[in-house]
Amino acid sequence: MKVKKKYYYKVDLEVVLKGTDFVFGFINISHITYQKLEELFKDQVTDERFLFDDSIGYLINKELYKKHKDYLDKEVPFTFDFDLFEYSVGLSSVEEYKYQKDYYEELPPLFD
C-alpha cells in the first residue's frame, strides 16, 4: 500500500537586494492569517480564485508598507529598507516530515 505524502504550506517574505537577483533571505510569516494577507494584498489580486493561486506572489512596496506600517513592524521580524531591498511574499509547500510546524495545513480558502 502506497502512503500518501502530506504537505503543509508556509508563507515566506523574500528579501532581494534591489536591482539584482541576489536573495538576501526568506522570513517565515506564516503566523499572519490568510484574512490579513488578503487585506494586505487585495489591490494586487486580479484573477486569482484564492491567495497564491498563481506562483507570482505579492509585493510589499513602500506604499503598501506605509499603509500597514504598524502591523508589519509588529509582525515581521525585519527592518524594511526600500532603498536597499525589494520584498515579495509567496507560498511554498513542505513535506510533513521535513519541517517543524510553522506553516498552514491547508490552502487558503476561495475569495468571497
Beta strands, then each sheet from edge to edge (+ up, - down):
strand 1: 7-17
strand 2: 23-28
strand 3: 58-60
strand 4: 85-95
sheet 1: 2+ 1- 4+ 3-
end
